Every structure is written in structure tokens, then in C-alpha cells.
């Protein structure tokens, strides 16, 4: 799976969970975001602006 902001591959645990998070936009669509982009953009609003 790739980060939708920086397009890098998101690492997964052995149970296939991502090391990052999912952010829902206003329409309810989920976007995968990596850990590094989470650190750069701490609030949900900033993350959604970058998408």
C-alpha cells in the first residue's frame, strides 16, 4: 500500500496492519497516510489539504 501524500510504500506488520493511519474525507472515503506524513501534518485538516 502507498501513502496518498508522498507516494512512498507504507510498511506493514506481520498481521498486515499498516504503520500509519487512515484519514476519512468529508464524503467518507478512506485515504492511507504514512507515519512520516503524519508527523509533518499533525491535524486531520492539514492532512486532507495535502490530498
Buried (B, 14 or more C-beta within 10 A) or exposed (E): EEBBBEEEEBEEEEEEEBEBBEBEEEEEEEBBBBEEBBEEBEEEEEBBEBE
